Amino acid sequence: MILFFTFSISAQFKSDLKLKENKGSLSANSHSSYDNNREHARFFPVQLKPRKTVTTYVGAGYSFVIFTAHEMNTGYPVFDTRSGDFLSEINLYVGFAIAKALTLEFEPSILFTRNNREIQINLNQPKYVGIDTFNYDFPSALSMIAFPLAINARFFPFFATKGFGRLFFVGAGGGVIWIREEYDNNYTNTPTQNYYGYNSYFITESTSQWAPLLRLMTGFTGTGGQFGFGGEIRYNFVPLKKSDEAFITRIAPNFNSVDISLRFYFSL
C-alpha cells in the first residue's frame, strides 16, 4: 500500500508538470476541473480491493466403519471373518475453499453390508401369527444399506506455517441419514438355538428410518495442487428410533460409529 501511495503521488506530480508545460492549451474550465479532481484524489485516495478466490474441488473416499454400540457391532462388524466381507462406505464430495484456512463441502455417501451372522433377538413384544405367538427371532441373510447426507466444515489452524503441519485440520459436520435393513426372520419359542421346524415362522421382512447425523473429525488433506489425497478419523453421532420390530437398528441405542477414511480429490 505504501508503494502504491508513493507511486500515486509521483504520478500526480508528473501530471502537474505536464499540465503546467501545456497550460497555454488548457481552458479555464479544464484548469478548474483538474484542480477539483486533484483535491478529491488527495482526500479520497483510490484503493484496490483484494481479489477473493474460491477454489472448487471434487473427490471420492472410502471409509472403514466401526460401530460403537454392542448390538450394531455384533451384527455388523467392520470385517466378517467367515464371509470375508467389509462393512464398506463410499464417499463422494464437492467442496469450496472459501478462505485459506476454511473449506465447506457437501458429502453424500453409501454404506452397505450383507452377511449370514447368527444372532438372536429377544422380542420386546411377542410376534403374533394367527393363533401362535413367538418370543425369539433368529435372523439370517442380514443386509443393510444407508445413505448419509452431510455438510462438513474443515478448519486448518496451521495453514500459515511451512511443512506438514499446514495440512492438519479439525472439523465438524451435520445432516441426515436414511437406514434400511432386510432380514430372513425365523421366529421361534426356542431361546437356545436357531430352530427351524415345528412351531416356527419364517418370513422376509424389512424396516427403514431417517435419523439426524452429527460428526466431529480430524486428519490431514491435500497439498493444494491439482490432485491431492488425505486421511481422517471421525466420530458420527446418530440416534435411532426404537420399536418392537426384530431388527438391530430397532433395538440398538444408536448408530454411532468411528470412521477411518481415505480421501482423494481433484481441483476444478
N, C-alpha and C positions, 0 to 999 in steps of 0.2 A: 504493500500500500504506500510505503514511504517513497519507493522508487517511482511508483505511478504518479504520486503527487508531485515529485520533483520534475518528472517528465512533463507533466501538465503545465507547471509554472514556466519551464524552459520554453515549451512550445508557445505559451501565451506571450512571453517576451519577444520571441521571434516574430510572432504575428504582429505585435505592436510596432516593431521596427519596420516591417514591410509596409504596414499601413501608413507610417509616418513618411516613408520614402515616396509613397504614391498618393499622398493626401491631396495633391492637386487634382487627382481624377475622381475623388470621392465627393459626394454631395453632402450638404449639411445634414440631411436626413440619415445618410449612411453612417456619418460620424455618431449621430445620436443613437442609432440602433446598435452600433458596435459597443458604445460605452455602456448601454443598458445591459447588453449580453455579458460584457466583461464583469460588471458589478454583480450580476446574477451568478456567474460562474465562481466568483470569489466567495460568495456566501453559501452557495449550494454546489459543491464540487461533485462531479459525476463519479459514481461508484459502480463497479462491476459486480453483479450478483454471482455468487458461486454456483456452478452448474451442478444440479442434482442428478446423480446417476443411479438408475435402478437396474440391477443385474438379475436376469431371469435364468432359472435352471430347471431341468427335469431329471428324473432318475428313477432308480429301482433299488430295492433291497430285499434281503432275506433275513428272517428272524427265527431264532430258536426260542420257543415259548415254554416257560416253566411255571405251571400253576402253583400258587401258594396254598390254596385250600386243599385239605386232605382228600376230600371226595373228588375234586377235579383232577388232582394229580394221580389218584388211584385209577380212575377210568381213562384218563388221557395223559400218560407220561410223555415226556419230551422225546423218548426213544423206546419203542416197544421191541424188546429183545427177541420175542417169539416170531414176530412178523417182519422185523427189520424196518418198520415204518417210523418216520419222524413226524412229530407234531409240527407242521410247517405253516409259516405265514409269509406271504409275498407282499411286499410293499411297493406302491407306486407313489410318486410325489411330484409336485411342481412348486417351486419356491421363488421368493423375491428377496434380494438383499436390499433392504430399504435403508440401511446405513452400514458403515464399515464394521460395526460390532453387532448387528441385529439382522436376523432373517425371519421371514414368515413363510410357512408352506402349508399346502393342503395335501393330506395324505390319505388316500383310500387304500385299504388292504383286504386281503382274503386269507382267512385261516381255515384249514381243513385237516381232517384226520379220519381214519377208519381202522377199526381193529376188532378182534374177537376175544378181548379180555373177559375173563369170567369174574363178574362182580355180582353182588347180592344187594337188593334194595328192599329194605323193610318198609312196607307201606304205612303211611300215617293213618289212612282210612282204607278199609277193605275194598277190594276190587269186586264189584258185583257183576256177574254174568249170568243172567237168568235167575235160577234159584240158588246158584253157587256163589260163594264168596271166597276170596283169596287174600292172603296176608303177606305174601312174599313174591318177589319178581327176580328172575334170573335172566337178564337180557343177553342177547348175542348180536353180532354184527352191529356194533356200536359205530355210528357215524355222526360227525358234527361238522358244520360249516358256519363261519361267522364273517361278517363284513364290518370291520371298524372304519369309521369316517372321522377324521380328526384334523384340527388346525393346530400346528405346532409353532412355537416361537423359540429361537435359539439365540443366546447371548454369548459373545466371545469376549470375556473380561480382559484378556491379554493380547488383543488384536494389534496393539501398537508396538509390541515387543518383537524382537527378532528371534528366530529359532522355532522349535516345535511347539512351544507354549502358545503361540498365537493361534494355533488350530484347535485349542481346547474350548469347549463350550458347556454351558449349563442351559437347561430349558424346561419348558412345560407345554402341555397341550390339553385339548379338550374336544369332546364331540359325542357321538353316539355309536352304538354297536348293535347289529342285528345278529341273533344267535339262533340256530336251528339244530335240533337233534332228531335222529331217527333210529329206532331200535327194533329188533325182533324180540318182543317181550314174551316171556314164558311165566305166567302166573301160577303159583302153586301154594300149598299149605305145608310144604316140607322145608324147614328153615336151614337144614344142614347140607343139602346137596341140590344140584341142578336136576330136578326130577322131571323127566319127560314121560308121560304116560297117563295112567288113570288119574282123574280128578286134577287135571291141569288145563290151562287155557293158553293157547299160543296165538299171538296177533302182532302184526307190524304197525307201530304207532310212531307219531312224531309230535314235536312241540316246538314253538318258537316264541321269541320275545325280543323287544327293544330294551336297551339299557343305556344309561349315561356312562361316559368314559372320561376319566381324568388321568393324566400321566405326568411323571417327572422323569427327566433324562439328563445324561451327561455323556461326554465322549469327545471325539475329535473328528474333524471332517475337512477334506479337500485341501487344496493348495492355492486356490484362486485361479487356476488355469482353465483351459477349455474342457479338460477331463479331470475328474477327481474321484477319490474314494474316501471312506471313513468307517468308523465303527462307534457304536454307542450301547450303553446299558440303560434300560428304562423300566420303570415300575408303573403298571397300569392298575387303576382303581375302578372296578366295575361291580356295583351291587346287582344282585339278582332278585327276581320276583319268585317267591316260593309258592308252591301249590301241592296238591295231593297226587300229581302225575308222577309216574315211575320213570323219571329222568334225572340224571346227575345235576343238570342246571336248575332243576326244581327243588332239589334237596340241599345243594351246596350253599354255604353262606354268601359266596361271592365268586366272581370270575377273575379275581386279581391274578396278575402274573408278572414275572420278571422276564423281560425280553433281551436277548443278546443279538444285536443286529449288525449286519454288514451292508454298507450303502455304496452305490456308485452313481455319479451324476455327470451331466453334460451341460455346459453353459450355452445359452442361446444368444 
